[in-house]
Amino acid sequence: MQIFRHLPTHPEGPSALAIGNFDGVHLGHQAILRRLGAVAAARDLTMCVLTFEPHPREFFAPDQAPARLTSMREKLELFAELNVQRTYVCRFDTTFATMEAPAFIANVLRGALDVRVLLVGEDFRFGARRRGSVADLRNAGIEVEILPDVRVDGVRVSSTAVREALATGDMAGAKKLLGRVYSISGHVVHGDKQGRVLGYPTANVEMHHDKPPLTGVYAVKLSGLEEGEQCGVASLGIRPTLKRDGKPTLEVHLFDFERDIYGQHVRVHFLKKIRAEQKFPNLEALKRQIDLDVRVAREYFATEVR
């Protein structure tokens, strides 16, 4: 997959395009992208995606923006798995936010990307103040295909629904909406070594945003190592027993694993929530709880249906 951090001055050729934030790349997004691939192949068009950085809601109201489900790298990896040929990552800034719908059609869809077919969801709007509609696109001569919402167990699949499931510890519900186990990827970085002091050394996985969609202690699997998937227990949160006003940290203790993995890019798969994050009166109490967390996680993996 080709990745572009800016729009071209001239089209690379005719395209079939999907536009959106695609946060989480959930089943609804996947339905759009699979249909996009089929249309592009049938019409001999390039399969393209236009997405944004930062998320528009982070631009307009950063304090009120929702937690991100995926980093840009994770999103691009998922696009590649769905056979997207080109992704355009558009910088969402004042210029882009104030672009009126007719200018967006003329300059972006026509002038930069030569869009022949545009695939969108039922609630698609575009342009400054979201004034642009599907009717505007069709009046401009762009073919538009609207895909219906995807529902799972009667619930409309959306990034919001995934966030709600994760926030309440409903990992099975999140998996149904995503079509996969929720995960976070990043490089293993050095931490303050408190886990080692407590008898539970951890791999600190770097996160790209300070507002994760879930917190607490989880039974997890870690992938990306040459040894294959490893089972463990993870803590994601601000570590209130150890820090004041700490930033969210993802720490993973792997069972029966001792190799140095600093610098490696790994993925943490969240399988079961064990408990919420809490503050303990001292390190001894924290260690007793970690002992229990590890026992619960080991029991989970011992009974896991494979």
C-alpha positions as CSV (number, residue, x, y, z in Angstrom):
1,M,0.0,0.0,0.0
2,Q,1.2,3.5,-0.9
3,I,0.9,6.1,1.8
4,F,0.8,9.9,1.0
5,R,1.0,12.6,3.6
6,H,-0.3,15.2,1.2
7,L,-2.7,15.4,-1.7
8,P,-1.2,15.3,-5.1
9,T,-1.3,18.4,-7.4
10,H,-2.5,16.2,-10.2
11,P,-4.3,12.9,-10.2
12,E,-2.3,9.7,-10.2
13,G,-5.2,8.1,-12.2
14,P,-8.9,7.5,-11.8
15,S,-9.9,6.2,-8.4
16,A,-12.6,4.7,-6.3
17,L,-12.5,6.4,-2.9
18,A,-13.7,6.1,0.7
19,I,-13.5,9.0,3.0
20,G,-13.5,8.9,6.8
21,N,-11.7,8.8,10.1
22,F,-12.0,5.0,10.2
23,D,-11.1,5.0,13.9
24,G,-10.9,1.3,15.0
25,V,-11.5,0.0,11.4
26,H,-14.5,-1.8,12.8
27,L,-16.9,-4.1,10.9
28,G,-18.8,-1.1,9.4
29,H,-15.6,0.3,8.1
30,Q,-14.5,-3.1,6.8
31,A,-17.8,-3.5,4.9
32,I,-17.2,-0.2,3.1
33,L,-13.6,-1.1,2.3
34,R,-14.4,-4.5,1.0
35,R,-17.1,-3.1,-1.2
36,L,-14.7,-0.4,-2.3
37,G,-12.2,-3.1,-3.4
38,A,-14.9,-4.9,-5.4
39,V,-16.0,-1.7,-7.2
40,A,-12.4,-0.7,-7.9
41,A,-11.6,-4.1,-9.4
42,A,-14.7,-4.2,-11.5
43,R,-14.1,-0.7,-12.9
44,D,-10.3,-0.9,-13.2
45,L,-9.9,1.9,-10.7
46,T,-7.3,2.4,-8.0
47,M,-8.7,1.6,-4.5
48,C,-8.0,4.7,-2.4
49,V,-8.8,6.0,1.1
50,L,-8.8,9.6,2.4
51,T,-8.4,9.9,6.1
52,F,-7.4,12.7,8.5
53,E,-4.8,13.6,11.1
54,P,-5.7,14.8,13.7
55,H,-9.2,13.5,14.1
56,P,-11.5,16.5,13.3
57,R,-13.0,16.4,16.8
58,E,-9.5,16.7,18.3
59,F,-9.0,19.8,16.1
60,F,-12.2,21.6,17.1
61,A,-12.5,20.6,20.7
62,P,-9.4,18.7,22.0
63,D,-10.7,18.5,25.6
64,Q,-13.9,16.9,24.5
65,A,-12.5,14.6,21.8
66,P,-13.2,10.9,22.2
67,A,-10.4,8.4,23.0
68,R,-8.8,7.0,19.9
69,L,-9.2,3.3,19.2
70,T,-6.3,3.1,16.8
71,S,-3.1,5.1,16.2
72,M,-2.4,6.2,12.7
73,R,0.1,3.3,12.3
74,E,-2.5,0.8,13.5
75,K,-5.1,2.2,11.1
76,L,-2.7,2.0,8.2
77,E,-1.8,-1.6,9.0
78,L,-5.5,-2.5,9.0
79,F,-6.0,-0.7,5.7
80,A,-3.1,-2.7,4.2
81,E,-4.7,-6.0,5.4
82,L,-7.9,-5.0,3.5
83,N,-5.9,-4.5,0.3
84,V,-6.2,-0.7,0.1
85,Q,-3.8,0.4,-2.6
86,R,-3.4,4.1,-1.7
87,T,-4.1,6.0,1.5
88,Y,-4.0,9.8,1.7
89,V,-3.5,11.1,5.2
90,C,-4.8,14.6,5.0
91,R,-3.7,17.2,7.6
92,F,-6.9,18.5,9.3
93,D,-6.1,22.1,9.9
94,T,-7.8,25.5,9.6
95,T,-7.5,25.6,5.9
96,F,-9.1,22.2,5.5
97,A,-11.7,22.7,8.2
98,T,-13.0,25.9,6.4
99,M,-13.0,24.5,2.9
100,E,-16.5,24.8,1.5
101,A,-18.2,21.8,-0.1
102,P,-17.9,23.0,-3.7
103,A,-14.2,23.6,-3.3
104,F,-13.7,20.2,-1.7
105,I,-15.4,18.6,-4.7
106,A,-13.4,20.6,-7.2
107,N,-10.0,20.7,-5.6
108,V,-9.8,17.4,-3.8
109,L,-12.2,14.9,-5.3
110,R,-11.8,16.1,-8.9
111,G,-8.5,18.0,-9.1
112,A,-6.3,15.8,-6.8
113,L,-7.8,12.4,-6.8
114,D,-10.0,12.1,-10.0
115,V,-12.7,10.2,-8.1
116,R,-15.0,8.2,-10.3
117,V,-16.9,6.4,-7.5
118,L,-17.2,7.5,-3.9
119,L,-18.3,5.0,-1.2
120,V,-19.8,6.5,2.0
121,G,-21.8,5.5,5.0
122,E,-25.4,6.6,5.7
123,D,-24.4,9.6,7.8
124,F,-21.8,11.1,5.4
125,R,-21.4,14.9,5.3
126,F,-18.4,17.0,4.2
127,G,-17.1,20.5,3.8
128,A,-17.1,23.4,6.2
129,R,-19.7,23.0,9.0
130,R,-20.6,19.7,7.4
131,R,-22.8,21.4,4.8
132,G,-22.0,19.2,1.9
133,S,-24.3,16.3,1.2
134,V,-24.6,13.3,-1.1
135,A,-26.9,15.3,-3.3
136,D,-24.1,17.9,-3.9
137,L,-21.8,15.1,-5.0
138,R,-24.2,13.6,-7.4
139,N,-25.1,17.1,-8.8
140,A,-21.4,17.5,-9.5
141,G,-21.4,14.3,-11.5
142,I,-19.7,12.1,-9.0
143,E,-21.1,8.6,-8.7
144,V,-21.9,7.8,-5.0
145,E,-22.7,4.5,-3.4
146,I,-24.2,4.6,0.1
147,L,-23.6,1.5,2.2
148,P,-26.1,0.7,4.9
149,D,-25.2,0.6,8.6
150,V,-23.8,-2.7,9.8
151,R,-25.5,-4.1,12.9
152,V,-24.4,-6.8,15.4
153,D,-27.0,-8.2,17.8
154,G,-29.2,-5.3,16.9
155,V,-26.5,-2.7,17.8
156,R,-25.3,-0.3,15.1
157,V,-21.6,-0.8,14.7
158,S,-19.7,2.4,15.3
159,S,-16.5,3.7,16.9
160,T,-18.7,5.1,19.7
161,A,-20.2,1.6,20.4
162,V,-16.7,0.1,20.5
163,R,-15.5,2.7,23.0
164,E,-18.5,2.1,25.2
165,A,-17.9,-1.7,25.2
166,L,-14.2,-1.2,26.1
167,A,-14.9,1.4,28.8
168,T,-17.2,-1.1,30.5
169,G,-14.9,-4.0,30.2
170,D,-17.1,-5.8,27.7
171,M,-14.2,-7.3,25.7
172,A,-16.5,-9.9,24.0
173,G,-18.8,-7.1,22.9
174,A,-15.9,-5.0,21.5
175,K,-14.6,-8.1,19.6
176,K,-18.0,-8.6,18.0
177,L,-18.1,-5.0,16.8
178,L,-14.4,-5.0,15.6
179,G,-14.4,-8.4,14.1
180,R,-11.2,-9.1,16.1
181,V,-9.8,-8.8,19.6
182,Y,-9.0,-5.2,20.6
183,S,-5.3,-4.5,20.7
184,I,-2.7,-1.7,21.1
185,S,0.6,-1.8,19.4
186,G,3.9,0.1,20.1
187,H,7.6,-0.2,20.8
188,V,8.8,-1.6,24.1
189,V,10.5,1.2,25.9
190,H,12.4,1.6,29.2
191,G,10.2,2.4,32.3
192,D,11.0,3.1,35.9
193,K,11.6,-0.6,36.7
194,Q,9.0,-0.6,39.5
195,G,7.6,-3.9,38.2
196,R,11.0,-5.6,38.7
197,V,11.2,-4.2,42.3
198,L,7.8,-5.8,43.0
199,G,8.9,-9.1,41.5
200,Y,7.0,-8.8,38.3
201,P,9.2,-7.3,35.5
202,T,7.1,-5.7,32.8
203,A,7.4,-4.7,29.1
204,N,6.4,-1.0,28.9
205,V,4.6,-0.5,25.5
206,E,4.8,3.0,24.2
207,M,1.4,4.6,23.4
208,H,0.9,7.5,21.0
209,H,-2.1,9.1,22.8
210,D,-2.7,10.0,26.4
211,K,-6.4,9.1,26.3
212,P,-6.8,5.3,25.9
213,P,-10.3,3.9,25.4
214,L,-9.8,1.4,28.3
215,T,-8.1,1.2,31.7
216,G,-7.5,-1.5,34.3
217,V,-5.9,-4.9,34.5
218,Y,-6.3,-7.5,31.8
219,A,-5.4,-11.0,30.8
220,V,-3.5,-10.4,27.5
221,K,-1.5,-12.0,24.7
222,L,1.5,-10.2,23.3
223,S,2.4,-10.8,19.6
224,G,5.3,-9.6,17.5
225,L,8.1,-11.6,19.1
226,E,10.1,-14.4,17.4
227,E,8.9,-16.8,20.1
228,G,5.3,-16.3,19.0
229,E,2.4,-15.2,21.1
230,Q,3.0,-14.9,24.8
231,C,0.4,-14.9,27.6
232,G,0.5,-12.4,30.4
233,V,-1.2,-9.8,32.5
234,A,-1.3,-6.1,31.6
235,S,-2.0,-2.9,33.5
236,L,-3.1,0.2,31.6
237,G,-3.6,3.4,33.5
238,I,-2.0,6.2,35.5
239,R,-0.6,4.0,38.3
240,P,-2.0,6.0,41.2
241,T,-0.1,4.0,43.8
242,L,3.2,4.9,42.3
243,K,2.6,8.3,40.6
244,R,0.8,11.6,41.1
245,D,-0.8,12.9,37.9
246,G,0.9,10.2,35.9
247,K,0.2,9.7,32.2
248,P,-1.4,6.5,31.0
249,T,1.1,3.7,30.9
250,L,0.7,0.2,29.4
251,E,2.8,-2.4,31.2
252,V,2.8,-6.1,30.4
253,H,4.1,-8.9,32.6
254,L,4.7,-12.0,30.4
255,F,4.5,-15.4,32.0
256,D,7.7,-17.5,32.1
257,F,9.5,-15.1,29.8
258,E,12.8,-13.4,30.6
259,R,14.4,-12.2,27.3
260,D,15.2,-8.5,26.8
261,I,12.8,-7.1,24.2
262,Y,13.5,-3.4,24.4
263,G,13.0,-1.6,21.1
264,Q,10.8,-4.3,19.5
265,H,7.4,-3.4,18.1
266,V,4.7,-5.6,19.7
267,R,0.9,-5.8,19.9
268,V,-1.0,-6.3,23.1
269,H,-4.3,-8.2,22.7
270,F,-6.8,-7.5,25.5
271,L,-8.8,-10.7,26.2
272,K,-10.4,-10.3,29.6
273,K,-10.7,-7.5,32.1
274,I,-9.6,-8.7,35.6
275,R,-10.3,-5.5,37.6
276,A,-10.4,-1.7,37.5
277,E,-7.4,0.4,38.3
278,Q,-7.2,1.3,42.0
279,K,-4.8,3.1,44.4
280,F,-3.3,1.0,47.2
281,P,-2.0,2.3,50.6
282,N,1.5,0.9,50.1
283,L,3.7,-1.3,47.8
284,E,3.1,-4.4,49.9
285,A,-0.7,-4.1,49.3
286,L,-0.1,-3.5,45.6
287,K,2.2,-6.6,45.4
288,R,-0.5,-8.8,47.0
289,Q,-3.0,-7.6,44.5
290,I,-0.6,-8.3,41.6
291,D,-0.1,-11.8,42.9
292,L,-3.9,-12.2,42.7
293,D,-4.1,-10.6,39.3
294,V,-1.4,-13.0,37.9
295,R,-3.2,-16.0,39.4
296,V,-6.6,-15.0,37.9
297,A,-4.9,-14.4,34.5
298,R,-3.2,-17.8,34.6
299,E,-6.4,-19.5,35.5
300,Y,-8.1,-17.7,32.5
301,F,-5.5,-19.1,30.1
302,A,-5.6,-22.5,31.7
303,T,-9.3,-22.7,30.8
304,E,-9.3,-20.7,27.6
305,V,-11.1,-22.4,24.7
306,R,-8.6,-22.8,21.9
